[in-house]
């Protein structure tokens, strides 16, 4: 049996181990009977004969495979490629590469004269005679001399590679074939010999690529035979790579979907935060943005008497801010500053805290504007400690109009 037939038989046996009911297929009855004649026991599994025209039917209760879903809270990890099970490959005839250096390589581009070309061709004929006599080492040396005289010849490199292959110097064969193909990409002999060297090294894909190219350029019986040796392993490796590429593409698509989904969720969350963010104006019973303190700043007992110039006379507090005298856009801008807002809240909770902000220019400027708006001067907070808040004074009785005195 050829190595390819052995590989096919091995694959068939592997399929039987995975699914023994295959033996009950009517077409394989002869094989089942042969196993039983040798004393083998076949598992009793009933198998319905499949119809070639109709696809297999599934029962209504049979569960369908669930589609892969992107889990919103879990990050999909990076793709990890599965390693191929090399035990499926037939690796007979693979050898270890040589440890010795290959013969000398010469740079091309030399201006070769007619005399050098004639001498190189003479050496080539001599090397071919040595190869026919089995003197491969001598042939390599002679080809090297010919290459030195005419380094642009792809044929000389390919012929030397042929002599090297006879010695199983596979690394040197690959190097010489590289030089030959560099000078003539359509060298069928160079592709053929390099493909054989790759096969001996166990590089099945590279071997198949070169041998396929050689058969396409100039097919011969030996190239076809060598291609058959590597075709089975190369096909298995190519199938594995295609499967991994498909899985990688599916994995990357799932990652992209997850990134898009999370970006949308973030955008939606930010939009909700902006929508629910408090704005100045319309907060009942207090300064906008300060949580609706009842009665505004004027509702505190005695106002803010400890502030220089006092703020106790602010009629009706600061609720709504709409009717405050002297209110301008700059004051509204200052009030929208989170730092100033926090400072005013602190002062409202305890007027004594005003001294903490005496060196804060933004708070001092706002207080000065507010005092000026109520006619209390425009002095910033001084270093003097504030006095304790006074008790609320009784409201004065309204003075009758002068017209009523008569």
FITI-173233 format. One line per field, with one value per residue (C-alpha): residue number from 0; residue in three letters; x, y, z. Coordinates in steps of 0.2 Angstrom, whole numbers. Layout:
<nodes>
num: [NUM, ...]
residuo: [ALA, ...]
x: [X, ...]
y: [Y, ...]
z: [Z, ...]
</nodes>
This chain:
<nodes>
num: [0, 1, 2, 3, 4, 5, 6, 7, 8, 9, 10, 11, 12, 13, 14, 15, 16, 17, 18, 19, 20, 21, 22, 23, 24, 25, 26, 27, 28, 29, 30, 31, 32, 33, 34, 35, 36, 37, 38, 39, 40, 41, 42, 43, 44, 45, 46, 47, 48, 49, 50, 51, 52, 53, 54, 55, 56, 57, 58, 59, 60, 61, 62, 63, 64, 65, 66, 67, 68, 69, 70, 71, 72, 73, 74, 75, 76, 77, 78, 79, 80, 81, 82, 83, 84, 85, 86, 87, 88, 89, 90, 91, 92, 93, 94, 95, 96, 97, 98, 99, 100, 101, 102, 103, 104, 105, 106, 107, 108, 109, 110, 111, 112, 113, 114, 115, 116, 117, 118, 119, 120, 121, 122, 123, 124, 125, 126, 127, 128, 129, 130, 131, 132, 133, 134, 135, 136, 137, 138, 139, 140, 141, 142, 143, 144, 145, 146, 147, 148, 149, 150, 151, 152, 153, 154, 155, 156, 157, 158, 159, 160, 161, 162, 163, 164, 165, 166, 167, 168, 169, 170, 171, 172, 173, 174, 175, 176, 177, 178, 179, 180, 181, 182, 183, 184, 185, 186, 187, 188, 189, 190, 191, 192, 193, 194, 195, 196, 197, 198, 199, 200, 201, 202, 203, 204, 205, 206, 207, 208, 209, 210, 211, 212, 213, 214, 215, 216, 217, 218, 219, 220, 221, 222, 223, 224, 225, 226, 227, 228, 229, 230, 231, 232, 233, 234, 235, 236, 237, 238, 239, 240, 241, 242, 243, 244, 245, 246, 247, 248, 249, 250, 251, 252, 253, 254, 255, 256, 257, 258, 259, 260, 261, 262, 263, 264, 265, 266, 267, 268, 269, 270, 271, 272, 273, 274, 275, 276, 277, 278, 279, 280, 281, 282, 283, 284, 285, 286, 287, 288, 289, 290, 291, 292, 293, 294, 295, 296, 297, 298, 299, 300, 301, 302, 303, 304, 305, 306, 307, 308, 309, 310, 311, 312, 313, 314, 315, 316, 317, 318, 319, 320, 321, 322, 323, 324, 325, 326, 327, 328, 329, 330, 331, 332, 333, 334, 335, 336, 337, 338, 339, 340, 341, 342, 343, 344, 345, 346, 347, 348, 349, 350, 351, 352, 353, 354, 355, 356, 357, 358, 359, 360, 361, 362, 363, 364, 365, 366, 367, 368, 369, 370, 371, 372, 373, 374, 375, 376, 377, 378, 379, 380, 381, 382, 383, 384, 385, 386, 387, 388, 389, 390, 391, 392, 393, 394, 395, 396, 397, 398, 399, 400, 401, 402, 403, 404, 405]
residuo: [UNK, UNK, UNK, UNK, UNK, UNK, UNK, UNK, UNK, UNK, UNK, UNK, UNK, UNK, UNK, UNK, UNK, UNK, UNK, UNK, UNK, UNK, UNK, UNK, UNK, UNK, UNK, UNK, UNK, UNK, UNK, UNK, UNK, UNK, UNK, UNK, UNK, UNK, UNK, UNK, UNK, UNK, UNK, UNK, UNK, UNK, UNK, UNK, UNK, UNK, UNK, UNK, UNK, UNK, UNK, UNK, UNK, UNK, UNK, UNK, UNK, UNK, UNK, UNK, UNK, UNK, UNK, UNK, UNK, UNK, UNK, UNK, UNK, UNK, UNK, UNK, UNK, UNK, UNK, UNK, UNK, UNK, UNK, UNK, UNK, UNK, UNK, UNK, UNK, UNK, UNK, UNK, UNK, UNK, UNK, UNK, UNK, UNK, UNK, UNK, UNK, UNK, UNK, UNK, UNK, UNK, UNK, UNK, UNK, UNK, UNK, UNK, UNK, UNK, UNK, UNK, UNK, UNK, UNK, UNK, UNK, UNK, UNK, UNK, UNK, UNK, UNK, UNK, UNK, UNK, UNK, UNK, UNK, UNK, UNK, UNK, UNK, UNK, UNK, UNK, UNK, UNK, UNK, UNK, UNK, UNK, UNK, UNK, UNK, UNK, UNK, UNK, UNK, UNK, UNK, UNK, UNK, UNK, UNK, UNK, UNK, UNK, UNK, UNK, UNK, UNK, UNK, UNK, UNK, UNK, UNK, UNK, UNK, UNK, UNK, UNK, UNK, UNK, UNK, UNK, UNK, UNK, UNK, UNK, UNK, UNK, UNK, UNK, UNK, UNK, UNK, UNK, UNK, UNK, UNK, UNK, UNK, UNK, UNK, UNK, UNK, UNK, UNK, UNK, UNK, UNK, UNK, UNK, UNK, UNK, UNK, UNK, UNK, UNK, UNK, UNK, UNK, UNK, UNK, UNK, UNK, UNK, UNK, UNK, UNK, UNK, UNK, UNK, UNK, UNK, UNK, UNK, UNK, UNK, UNK, UNK, UNK, UNK, UNK, UNK, UNK, UNK, UNK, UNK, UNK, UNK, UNK, UNK, UNK, UNK, UNK, UNK, UNK, UNK, UNK, UNK, UNK, UNK, UNK, UNK, UNK, UNK, UNK, UNK, UNK, UNK, UNK, UNK, UNK, UNK, UNK, UNK, UNK, UNK, UNK, UNK, UNK, UNK, UNK, UNK, UNK, UNK, UNK, UNK, UNK, UNK, UNK, UNK, UNK, UNK, UNK, UNK, UNK, UNK, UNK, UNK, UNK, UNK, UNK, UNK, UNK, UNK, UNK, UNK, UNK, UNK, UNK, UNK, UNK, UNK, UNK, UNK, UNK, UNK, UNK, UNK, UNK, UNK, UNK, UNK, UNK, UNK, UNK, UNK, UNK, UNK, UNK, UNK, UNK, UNK, UNK, UNK, UNK, UNK, UNK, UNK, UNK, UNK, UNK, UNK, UNK, UNK, UNK, UNK, UNK, UNK, UNK, UNK, UNK, UNK, UNK, UNK, UNK, UNK, UNK, UNK, UNK, UNK, UNK, UNK, UNK, UNK, UNK, UNK, UNK, UNK, UNK, UNK, UNK, UNK, UNK, UNK, UNK, UNK, UNK, UNK, UNK, UNK, UNK, UNK, UNK, UNK, UNK, UNK, UNK, UNK, UNK, UNK, UNK, UNK, UNK, UNK, UNK, UNK, UNK, UNK, UNK, UNK, UNK, UNK, UNK, UNK, UNK, UNK, UNK, UNK]
x: [0, 6, 8, -7, -18, -12, -16, -34, -36, -30, -42, -56, -52, -52, -70, -76, -69, -78, -95, -96, -113, -105, -102, -121, -122, -128, -114, -101, -109, -94, -82, -94, -95, -76, -73, -85, -77, -61, -70, -74, -89, -99, -110, -129, -134, -149, -146, -159, -154, -151, -159, -148, -161, -168, -159, -159, -174, -174, -187, -198, -191, -173, -164, -156, -138, -138, -131, -115, -121, -110, -110, -112, -102, -88, -74, -71, -52, -40, -41, -29, -26, -28, -12, -14, -13, 2, -1, -12, 2, 12, 30, 40, 56, 59, 77, 88, 96, 115, 126, 140, 140, 134, 145, 150, 137, 142, 134, 127, 129, 147, 151, 155, 166, 165, 180, 174, 157, 165, 176, 160, 151, 166, 166, 147, 150, 164, 152, 138, 150, 156, 137, 134, 148, 142, 155, 143, 156, 167, 153, 148, 166, 166, 149, 156, 170, 158, 147, 162, 165, 147, 137, 122, 118, 102, 106, 122, 115, 100, 113, 123, 108, 104, 122, 119, 102, 111, 121, 105, 112, 95, 99, 112, 99, 86, 100, 105, 88, 84, 98, 92, 74, 81, 89, 75, 58, 52, 66, 56, 71, 74, 56, 56, 73, 68, 51, 60, 71, 57, 48, 64, 64, 45, 39, 24, 16, 32, 35, 18, 19, 36, 31, 14, 24, 36, 23, 14, 30, 37, 28, 38, 35, 47, 39, 22, 28, 36, 20, 9, 20, 17, -1, -10, -1, -2, -20, -23, -13, -22, -39, -33, -27, -43, -53, -42, -44, -63, -63, -52, -63, -78, -69, -64, -82, -89, -76, -81, -99, -95, -85, -99, -112, -102, -99, -118, -121, -108, -116, -133, -127, -119, -135, -145, -133, -133, -152, -154, -140, -148, -148, -150, -168, -184, -179, -193, -189, -170, -155, -155, -142, -142, -154, -170, -165, -182, -183, -167, -152, -164, -173, -158, -161, -154, -148, -129, -125, -107, -103, -95, -108, -121, -132, -147, -157, -159, -178, -186, -170, -162, -176, -177, -163, -175, -179, -162, -157, -141, -141, -131, -124, -107, -115, -125, -109, -100, -115, -113, -95, -95, -82, -92, -108, -100, -93, -110, -118, -105, -108, -127, -125, -114, -111, -95, -87, -86, -68, -63, -66, -58, -44, -54, -55, -70, -81, -76, -80, -97, -101, -95, -107, -121, -118, -117, -133, -142, -133, -121, -105, -93, -80, -73, -73, -60, -49, -60, -69, -88, -100, -113, -129, -142, -159, -172, -179, -198, -206, -209, -227, -231, -230, -246, -245, -243, -260, -268, -261, -273]
y: [0, 18, 30, 40, 24, 20, 38, 36, 20, 27, 42, 29, 19, 36, 40, 22, 25, 42, 35, 16, 16, 20, 1, -2, 8, -5, -1, -6, -23, -32, -23, -27, -46, -46, -39, -52, -66, -61, -62, -44, -38, -24, -13, -16, 1, 4, 16, 22, 22, 40, 47, 54, 67, 73, 81, 73, 78, 83, 80, 95, 93, 92, 108, 119, 125, 141, 156, 164, 179, 193, 195, 213, 212, 201, 206, 194, 188, 189, 175, 160, 149, 130, 120, 106, 88, 83, 65, 64, 68, 54, 59, 45, 49, 66, 69, 80, 95, 94, 104, 108, 124, 125, 129, 147, 158, 172, 188, 191, 206, 201, 206, 188, 188, 175, 165, 164, 158, 144, 139, 138, 127, 116, 114, 111, 96, 89, 91, 82, 67, 66, 65, 51, 42, 45, 57, 70, 79, 82, 87, 100, 107, 108, 117, 129, 134, 136, 147, 158, 161, 164, 168, 174, 157, 150, 133, 131, 134, 122, 108, 111, 109, 92, 86, 92, 83, 67, 70, 74, 92, 99, 116, 119, 113, 126, 140, 135, 134, 151, 158, 150, 156, 173, 173, 164, 163, 150, 137, 121, 111, 123, 123, 104, 101, 114, 106, 89, 97, 104, 87, 79, 93, 90, 107, 100, 116, 123, 107, 106, 124, 121, 105, 111, 126, 113, 103, 118, 124, 108, 93, 76, 60, 62, 79, 71, 57, 68, 79, 64, 61, 78, 81, 72, 81, 98, 96, 93, 108, 119, 114, 117, 134, 138, 133, 144, 159, 157, 156, 171, 181, 176, 181, 198, 201, 197, 209, 223, 220, 221, 237, 245, 239, 246, 263, 265, 261, 274, 287, 283, 284, 301, 308, 302, 311, 327, 326, 324, 337, 352, 369, 387, 393, 387, 378, 382, 390, 393, 397, 387, 373, 373, 359, 370, 377, 383, 402, 405, 413, 426, 413, 410, 418, 436, 434, 433, 446, 440, 445, 462, 474, 460, 451, 450, 463, 453, 454, 437, 428, 423, 411, 410, 423, 431, 447, 450, 469, 471, 453, 452, 438, 438, 434, 420, 414, 414, 405, 391, 388, 372, 379, 394, 384, 373, 388, 397, 381, 380, 398, 395, 380, 391, 410, 408, 398, 413, 416, 400, 409, 426, 422, 415, 428, 420, 419, 436, 444, 436, 442, 459, 460, 453, 466, 480, 474, 476, 493, 486, 492, 482, 477, 459, 449, 456, 447, 452, 437, 438, 441, 429, 429, 440, 435, 440, 457, 461, 467, 486, 492, 501, 520, 527, 538, 557, 560, 551, 562, 576]
z: [0, -3, 11, 5, 5, 23, 28, 21, 30, 46, 44, 41, 57, 67, 60, 66, 83, 84, 77, 77, 69, 53, 51, 50, 34, 21, 9, 22, 26, 18, 30, 45, 40, 38, 56, 63, 54, 63, 80, 81, 90, 82, 93, 90, 84, 73, 59, 47, 29, 24, 8, -4, -10, 7, 21, 38, 48, 66, 79, 85, 102, 96, 102, 89, 93, 101, 92, 100, 110, 115, 134, 138, 155, 149, 138, 124, 126, 112, 99, 103, 88, 91, 87, 74, 80, 70, 74, 59, 48, 39, 43, 36, 27, 36, 40, 51, 41, 39, 51, 38, 29, 11, -4, -8, -16, -28, -31, -48, -60, -66, -84, -90, -105, -119, -113, -95, -102, -113, -98, -87, -99, -100, -81, -81, -93, -82, -67, -75, -80, -61, -56, -68, -60, -43, -38, -30, -19, -34, -45, -31, -32, -51, -52, -39, -51, -65, -55, -50, -68, -73, -57, -66, -72, -64, -72, -64, -46, -50, -56, -41, -30, -39, -34, -16, -15, -19, -3, 7, 10, 11, 18, 4, -9, -3, -3, -21, -27, -20, -30, -46, -44, -40, -57, -66, -57, -70, -67, -65, -60, -45, -39, -41, -31, -17, -15, -13, 0, 10, 9, 17, 31, 34, 28, 19, 14, 6, -2, -10, -16, -25, -32, -39, -47, -55, -62, -69, -77, -84, -77, -77, -69, -54, -49, -50, -39, -26, -26, -22, -6, 1, -5, 9, 23, 14, 12, 31, 36, 23, 30, 48, 43, 34, 49, 61, 49, 49, 68, 69, 58, 68, 84, 78, 72, 89, 97, 86, 90, 108, 106, 96, 109, 124, 115, 112, 130, 136, 124, 131, 148, 145, 137, 152, 164, 154, 153, 172, 176, 186, 178, 185, 186, 192, 208, 221, 237, 236, 225, 209, 210, 229, 232, 236, 253, 260, 261, 252, 261, 269, 279, 291, 308, 307, 289, 288, 300, 303, 285, 284, 279, 283, 272, 284, 275, 259, 257, 254, 254, 237, 232, 213, 210, 198, 207, 216, 213, 203, 196, 180, 169, 177, 194, 186, 178, 195, 203, 190, 196, 206, 218, 221, 223, 236, 246, 247, 253, 266, 271, 272, 283, 295, 292, 303, 288, 278, 285, 276, 259, 263, 252, 237, 224, 215, 231, 237, 220, 221, 238, 234, 219, 230, 243, 230, 222, 239, 243, 256, 248, 238, 251, 251, 267, 280, 291, 306, 314, 310, 324, 329, 320, 328, 332, 320, 323, 324, 308, 309, 308, 292, 292, 286, 271, 275, 266, 281, 295, 292]
</nodes>
